[in-house]
Amino acid sequence: MDIPATHGDKLKALLHNNKLPASDKTKVKDAIDKYAIWRDALLHLEGKFDKIISDSVELLNAYKNYIEIDLIFASSEDFLYRQKGQLKLDNTVLEEFLPLLVNCIFKEKIQEQNIILGPASCISGIRFDSALAIETAGGGIVLKQKDQDFAISRPLYLKSSHYPSFEKSINRETNIAYLACECKTNLDKTMFQEASATALDLKSAVPAAKYILLCEWLDMTPISSGTTAIDEIIILRKAKRIGTGERQNYSSSVERISKIETYRDFLVSHPFADDTFLRFIAHIASLINDIEENEILGRGYF
């Protein structure tokens, strides 16, 4: 499977960004080399289920800390830190990691079922902009689509016409997501509300789909997802975000360098947790794996 290089593409684009300070270029080149080693290691993981999870999360923690601390936070310039949101260096690490992990665990099933892994624009609604007084080609079919940070999907090709011969037809191409994930670095209340609306749209179009909200850090008071279409919210580091008062001390490179050990200690003491990814993988297993009749009868429900 051709797994997208979501994070790697951002690194390579950064190297050719004319606003990148000269002093950071060598560090970005080094990061590209380390990225290639990290991706290759993930592609070649082997062993039992639990070992793959453990080894992959260990690789994720080491590489993510390198990007966040050594590349961005420790820079002698302010460009990388202040433009984090625009450059999307740190948050795309997780977006690239997820399909690599899922492919490693479910490789045979994915190949058998023609499944696509990774970021995808997926259908979240359909309408027909058509009126009786004026014949509109294909009934004016319009697709509503949403870019998903990570999806387990299949291609979907639609053709619409008022005629059985498909004269005056409209062709549309999209993807249908059976599991979609929103990946957030810091989850706040506004993001939660937006994700709730996205999950509802997805399930209105594909009722059997799952919608998982993944975040590194919690930046809000926990709210029950039971009243929403979100299947689960998983806090990957099991921790809250660094407080606003402390983050204000990171505004300049001088201040950041003086705080780098404190920042490093915080990240290292709140790593990505193996069991949070086990929960994520369990959701996928429930979709991909066939359930035998004897298993259903044995447990007494389905």
N, C-alpha and C positions, 0 to 999 in steps of 0.2 A: 504494500500500500504506500502511495505517495503522501506522506504526512507533511502538512504545511510547516514551513520554517517561519512561523509567526514572529517569534522573537529574533531569530537570526536575521531576518529581513530588516527589522528595525535597526539592528546594530550596523549592518552594512550601509543602510541609508544614512545613519548618523555620521559615518566616516566621511561621506561626501557632502555633508551639511556645511555650507560656507560660513555658518555662524559658530561652528565648533572651534573653541580656542586651540591654538597650536600646541599648547602644553598638554592637552587632553588627547591629541591624535594618537600618540604612541600607546596610551592606555586603552584606547578603543580598539586599536589593532591587536593588542594583547588579549582583549576581551573576546574578539572574534575567534582567535585561536583556542581560547579556553571553552568558548561556546561549542566549537566543533568537537572537541574532546568530550564534553558533557553530553551532547546529543548522541554521539557514537556509542558512548557507554550505555545510555538508556536503550538504544536500539538493539543492543546485544546482551541484555540481561537474560539470565536463564535461571531455572530452579523452580521450586514449589511456589505456590500462590503467595504465602506469607513472606517468603524470602524476597520475591520480586517487589512486593510492597515496601518492605524494609529497606532494601538496597536502593530503590528508586527515590524514596523520600530522603534518604541520606544524601544522595547525589543532588537532589533538589535544594536541600538546606545549604549545602556547601556552595553551590553555584549562585543561588539567590543572594546569600550573604556577600559573596564576592562582588556581584553587580551593585547591590545596594550600598555596601560599605566602601570597598576598595575603589570601585569605579566612580560612583556618584558622590557619596558623602565625603570621601577623602580628597576630592578634587581641589586643587589650589585655586580654581576659578568657580564662579557661581552659576555658569550656564547650565550644566547638567542637572544640578539640584533644583534650580528654579524652573526649569523647563520639563521636569519629570512628567507632568500631565500631558504635555504635547508630544514628547519624544516616545512615550510609552515603552521605555526600556524595562523597567522593573515589573510592571503588571502583565506584560506579554510573556514573561518566563512561565507563569502558570498556564497560560493559554496554549503554549507549545508543549508543556509537560503532559497535560491531560491526555491528548490523543496518543502520545508516545507510550504512556502507562497503559491505557486501555488496549492499545494494539498488542502490547507485549503479553497481556493476560488473556485476551480473547482472540488472538490472531486467527486461529482456524475458523471460529464461528463467524468472524467478520468477513473473511474471504469467501466462505460458503454462502453468505447471505447478501453479498454485494453491498456492504455497508460503507458509508463515508464517515470519516472521523475528522473533527476539527471545526474551526470557525465556518459558518455557513449562513447564507441568506435563506430563510425558511418561510414557508407560507404560514400566515397567521389569520387569514381571512380572505373571503372572496365575495365579489358583488357583480351585478350586471347593470351597467349604465345604459339602459335600453328603454325605449318608449314605443307604444303601439303605433303612434302616428308616423313615426319615421323608422324605417328598417335600419338597424345598426349591425354591421358585420360582426358575426360571432356573438350576438346578443350584448356586445359591449363588455365582455368579460374583463374584470380588473382584479388583480391579485394584490392583497395586502401582505407585505413581507417584513420580516424583522431579522436584522443581523444578530446571530447568536454567537457569543464568545466561544462556546464549545457545543457541538451537537453530534448526536448519532443520528444520521439521516440517510435518506435515499433520494436520488433524483426523481423529479416528478414532471411529466410532460402532459400538458393539457391542450386539447383542441376543441373549439366551440363553434357551432354553426346552427342556423335555423333549418338547414336542409340535410337530409340523410346522406346526400352525396358529399357533404361538407363543403359545398360551394359557399363562397364569401365567408370563409372561416377565419378564426384568429388562433394562432399558436402561442402558447406561453410555456416557459420553462422556469422551474423553481426547485426547491428541495422540501421534502416533508420530514420534519424532525420528530423522532420517537422519544428522544431525551434531549433537552436543551438546558444549558447551564449559563447563568450570568456569573462572571468572575469579577469580584470587587476586592480592591485592596483594603478599603475602609468602608464598612457598611453603615450608612446613616439612615435616618427615617425617610428622607426624600427618595433615596435609592430603593429602600424597601417598598415604598408605595409604587414606584415606577415598575419594579419587578413584579409586584402583585398584578398590575394591569397587563403586563406582558404575558404572564403565566395564564391569565384568563383568556386572552386573545388566542394563545397557542392551543389551549384545550378546547376552545370553541371550534377551532378548525380541525384539531386532531384529538378527540376525547381520550384516547388511550395513551397519550403522551405523558411523560414525566417532566417536571420543571424543578430544577435544583438551583438554589442560590448559594454560591460558594463565596466566602470572604476570608481574608487573612485576619483582619482585626475588626472587632465590633466597636462601632462609634455611635451607639445609641442605646437606649434602654430596651432590653429584649421585649419583642411583641410576639404574641402567638401567631403562627402562620396558619393555624387551623381554620380561620375564617377566610382564607385566601385560596387561590388555586396553586400556590407554591407547595410542592410535596415536602420539601425540607430545606432548612437553612443550616449549612455546615460551616462552623467557624474553625478554619483549618489550623490556626495557631492557639486556639482556646484562650484568647486573651483580648483585652481591650487595647485600643490605640494609645500611643503616647499622648499625654495631655497637651492641650493647646499652649499652656504656659511654658512647657519644656520645648515644644516645637518652635516657639518664637526665638529661642536661642540659636536656631540653625540658619538664620537669615544670611549670614556671611561665611565665607570660607574660613576665616580666622576663628570665628565662634565654633564652627563645626569641628575643626581640627582639635580645638581644646576640649570638645565633648565626645570625641570619637570613641573612646574606650567605654564611656557610659552607654553610648548608642550601640556599640558592638555587644556589650553585656546584655542589653535588653533583647536584641534579636536572638542571640545565642541561647538565652534563658527561656525564650518562647519560640521554639522551632515548629515547623510543620509537624503535625502529629500523625503517626502511622494509622491510628484507629479512625481518624477523620476520613482518610482516604479509603479505608476499609468500608466505611459506611457508603461512601460515594460509589465504590465498585459493587457493593451489594445491590444498589438500585439498578445498575447496568445489568448485573447477572439476572435479575428478575425479569428483564426485558429480553435478553439474548438467549438465555438457556431455556430449552424446552422442558416442560414439567410432565413427568410420566404420570399416567393414570394411577398406578399403584402408590406413588408418593402422595397424590392428592387424597386417595382413599385412606392412606395410613394416618395422615394428619387430621382428616375429617373436615376440611374446608378448602375453598378455592375462590 
